[in-house]
Amino acid sequence: MKKHQIRIVGGQYRKTPIPVPDGDHLRPTPDRVRETLFNWLSHFWDGEFAGRRVLDLFAGTGALGFEAASRGVALAQLVERAPVALAGLRAVQSRLQAPAIRIHAGDALAYLQSLPAPSFDLLTLDPPFGGDWLTRVQPLIQRALLPGGLLYLESGTPLDDTPADCELLRQGRAGHVHYALLQFAAMQKNRNNDRLESGCDAPTLSESA
């Protein structure tokens, strides 16, 4: 049984329905928030989504990853472990037949730890509320994001403690949902001398949607 549906809000697959399974405690990113996020991305990427690589951890319904694929990214990698959610993801993937969409069945933290090198331009983190997931994922961000890459966070509480190695670009709130877009600063391992370097030199832009 399907509880309700949401829809892709923009791009090639606009208006494509995405089922939200009943009883799976899924909480898809609201349409208005997704539209705001992708307007932000369009601004910071100068409207160019082609060639971008997106990692949607805790994919759930896949709303963020499918939205990215609809806008024309080179890769939309979705990571999810719940069987009911995975079935929904695969059903939409089959319907869209979008070559950019990849689905990984497994744990989000284990997936990050398995990455051999950073390769993503955008990491979206919309984990289940109340599990302190953002704190647990934070030390692993550098395994996924390229220097200067973007990080999208979503939470049921105010995002007061954003990662220290990131620069806040935008933030907003829709009802009980708090969300923000940050830029990841270079904090990459120097393979020559095995030390870490870090810094944040992105300009601060604090407009809210």
C-alpha positions as a printed NumPy array, in Angstrom:
array([[  0.   ,   0.   ,   0.   ],
       [  1.2  ,   3.448,  -0.87 ],
       [  0.603,   6.225,   1.609],
       [  0.961,   9.063,  -0.868],
       [  3.104,  10.354,  -3.695],
       [  5.431,  13.255,  -4.257],
       [  6.682,  14.481,  -7.617],
       [  9.943,  15.59 ,  -9.172],
       [  9.631,  19.379,  -9.32 ],
       [ 11.992,  20.315, -12.166],
       [ 14.126,  19.204, -15.069],
       [ 13.731,  16.446, -17.636],
       [ 11.609,  14.201, -15.418],
       [  9.451,  16.964, -13.974],
       [  6.098,  15.783, -12.58 ],
       [  7.213,  12.144, -12.403],
       [  5.519,  10.646,  -9.325],
       [  7.633,   9.128,  -6.545],
       [  5.656,   6.782,  -4.276],
       [  6.098,   7.106,  -0.524],
       [  5.549,   3.65 ,   1.014],
       [  3.213,   3.394,   3.972],
       [  4.635,   2.334,   7.313],
       [  8.279,   2.895,   6.416],
       [  8.657,   6.149,   8.37 ],
       [  9.95 ,   7.946,   5.283],
       [ 10.041,  11.729,   5.371],
       [ 10.73 ,  13.032,   1.853],
       [ 12.121,  16.533,   1.443],
       [  9.127,  18.832,   0.761],
       [  8.608,  20.084,  -2.785],
       [  9.232,  23.71 ,  -1.824],
       [ 12.481,  22.852,  -0.076],
       [ 13.703,  20.798,  -3.042],
       [ 12.879,  23.629,  -5.4  ],
       [ 14.764,  26.065,  -3.171],
       [ 17.78 ,  23.76 ,  -2.917],
       [ 18.074,  23.304,  -6.665],
       [ 17.697,  27.025,  -7.242],
       [ 20.65 ,  27.493,  -4.883],
       [ 22.647,  24.833,  -6.712],
       [ 21.875,  26.433, -10.048],
       [ 23.213,  29.718,  -8.69 ],
       [ 26.467,  28.305,  -7.334],
       [ 27.019,  26.063, -10.355],
       [ 26.12 ,  28.793, -12.87 ],
       [ 23.221,  26.692, -14.086],
       [ 25.519,  23.843, -15.158],
       [ 24.532,  20.452, -13.743],
       [ 26.137,  18.396, -16.507],
       [ 29.258,  16.633, -15.286],
       [ 28.33 ,  16.992, -11.603],
       [ 28.401,  13.951,  -9.317],
       [ 25.861,  13.77 ,  -6.498],
       [ 25.785,  11.417,  -3.507],
       [ 22.389,  11.061,  -1.83 ],
       [ 22.975,   9.276,   1.475],
       [ 19.955,   8.031,   3.441],
       [ 18.117,   8.268,   0.116],
       [ 14.706,   7.154,   1.414],
       [ 12.264,   7.875,  -1.408],
       [ 15.16 ,   9.15 ,  -3.541],
       [ 13.562,  12.573,  -3.953],
       [ 16.883,  14.452,  -3.83 ],
       [ 18.799,  12.005,  -6.003],
       [ 16.062,  11.713,  -8.623],
       [ 15.728,  15.495,  -8.667],
       [ 19.464,  15.779,  -9.36 ],
       [ 19.217,  13.239, -12.192],
       [ 16.306,  15.195, -13.635],
       [ 18.494,  18.31 , -13.751],
       [ 21.138,  16.476, -15.8  ],
       [ 23.941,  15.497, -13.418],
       [ 26.46 ,  12.909, -14.598],
       [ 25.891,  10.678, -11.57 ],
       [ 23.201,  10.489,  -8.922],
       [ 24.367,   7.844,  -6.45 ],
       [ 21.629,   6.844,  -4.002],
       [ 22.449,   4.906,  -0.815],
       [ 19.706,   3.192,   1.183],
       [ 19.418,   0.035,   3.294],
       [ 15.701,  -0.315,   4.141],
       [ 14.157,  -3.032,   1.902],
       [ 10.826,  -1.267,   1.353],
       [ 12.556,   1.994,   0.444],
       [ 14.972,   0.167,  -1.873],
       [ 12.07 ,  -1.421,  -3.725],
       [ 10.592,   2.032,  -4.263],
       [ 13.903,   3.436,  -5.489],
       [ 14.332,   0.631,  -7.997],
       [ 10.781,   1.036,  -9.266],
       [ 11.339,   4.726, -10.017],
       [ 14.768,   4.003, -11.515],
       [ 13.157,   1.475, -13.854],
       [ 10.488,   3.964, -14.867],
       [ 12.929,   6.803, -15.564],
       [ 15.564,   4.692, -17.349],
       [ 18.051,   7.453, -16.477],
       [ 21.669,   6.304, -16.962],
       [ 22.889,   8.727, -14.268],
       [ 21.02 ,   6.957, -11.453],
       [ 22.862,   4.35 ,  -9.396],
       [ 21.479,   2.632,  -6.296],
       [ 23.598,   1.099,  -3.539],
       [ 21.892,  -1.18 ,  -1.024],
       [ 23.702,  -0.794,   2.261],
       [ 24.636,   1.303,   5.275],
       [ 25.453,   4.963,   4.662],
       [ 28.447,   5.093,   7.011],
       [ 29.909,   1.888,   5.615],
       [ 29.518,   3.266,   2.096],
       [ 31.443,   6.428,   2.995],
       [ 34.185,   4.409,   4.644],
       [ 34.536,   2.267,   1.511],
       [ 35.181,   5.181,  -0.852],
       [ 38.76 ,   5.086,  -2.176],
       [ 38.949,   8.835,  -2.877],
       [ 36.7  ,  11.926,  -2.861],
       [ 34.788,  12.268,  -6.134],
       [ 31.467,  14.02 ,  -5.456],
       [ 30.457,  17.636,  -6.092],
       [ 27.407,  17.443,  -3.819],
       [ 26.609,  15.362,  -0.749],
       [ 23.012,  15.442,   0.475],
       [ 22.377,  14.431,   4.088],
       [ 18.737,  14.022,   5.042],
       [ 18.99 ,  11.243,   7.655],
       [ 16.23 ,  10.051,  10.   ],
       [ 15.539,  12.72 ,  12.594],
       [ 16.617,  12.055,  16.156],
       [ 19.478,   9.64 ,  15.547],
       [ 22.423,  12.059,  15.797],
       [ 23.34 ,  10.981,  12.264],
       [ 24.861,  14.3  ,  11.238],
       [ 27.406,  14.065,  14.049],
       [ 28.259,  10.503,  13.044],
       [ 28.656,  11.32 ,   9.348],
       [ 30.636,  14.551,   9.808],
       [ 34.1  ,  12.926,  10.238],
       [ 33.569,  11.026,   6.978],
       [ 32.519,  13.943,   4.763],
       [ 36.024,  14.376,   3.407],
       [ 35.957,  10.815,   2.071],
       [ 33.192,  11.797,  -0.363],
       [ 33.353,  15.511,  -1.181],
       [ 35.868,  17.146,  -3.452],
       [ 37.443,  20.38 ,  -2.132],
       [ 34.956,  23.155,  -2.795],
       [ 32.117,  20.63 ,  -3.055],
       [ 28.7  ,  21.404,  -1.628],
       [ 27.023,  19.819,   1.384],
       [ 23.251,  19.87 ,   1.893],
       [ 21.985,  19.229,   5.427],
       [ 18.434,  18.672,   6.616],
       [ 17.329,  18.303,  10.22 ],
       [ 14.34 ,  18.462,  12.522],
       [ 16.232,  20.843,  14.825],
       [ 18.124,  24.088,  14.119],
       [ 21.471,  23.488,  12.405],
       [ 23.54 ,  25.398,  14.949],
       [ 26.622,  23.169,  14.845],
       [ 27.549,  22.821,  11.202],
       [ 30.875,  21.165,  10.302],
       [ 33.877,  23.317,  11.169],
       [ 35.524,  22.624,   7.808],
       [ 32.57 ,  24.04 ,   5.876],
       [ 31.338,  27.524,   5.036],
       [ 27.627,  28.303,   5.326],
       [ 26.188,  29.493,   2.013],
       [ 22.422,  29.382,   2.484],
       [ 19.935,  28.252,   5.096],
       [ 16.196,  28.119,   5.512],
       [ 13.27 ,  26.588,   7.339],
       [  9.977,  25.081,   6.216],
       [  7.742,  24.125,   9.117],
       [  9.726,  21.713,  11.29 ],
       [ 12.378,  21.167,   8.617],
       [ 15.662,  23.082,   8.938],
       [ 17.984,  22.95 ,   5.956],
       [ 21.265,  24.468,   4.836],
       [ 23.751,  24.454,   1.987],
       [ 27.446,  24.628,   2.834],
       [ 30.698,  24.583,   0.921],
       [ 33.292,  22.026,   1.917],
       [ 36.761,  23.483,   2.394],
       [ 39.933,  21.684,   1.372],
       [ 40.749,  19.179,   4.078],
       [ 42.442,  16.496,   2.095],
       [ 45.148,  14.06 ,   3.069],
       [ 48.535,  14.879,   1.617],
       [ 49.647,  11.515,   0.292],
       [ 53.278,  12.593,   0.195],
       [ 53.77 ,  13.288,   3.876],
       [ 50.604,  11.778,   5.361],
       [ 49.383,  14.947,   7.046],
       [ 46.105,  16.827,   6.92 ],
       [ 45.624,  20.328,   5.699],
       [ 42.458,  22.311,   6.225],
       [ 40.977,  25.701,   5.479],
       [ 37.805,  27.587,   4.62 ],
       [ 38.116,  30.306,   2.029],
       [ 34.678,  30.327,   0.457],
       [ 32.75 ,  33.617,   0.71 ],
       [ 29.955,  33.692,   3.259],
       [ 26.495,  34.135,   1.781],
       [ 23.834,  34.009,   4.44 ],
       [ 20.615,  34.696,   2.531],
       [ 17.694,  32.468,   3.468],
       [ 15.004,  31.184,   1.153]])
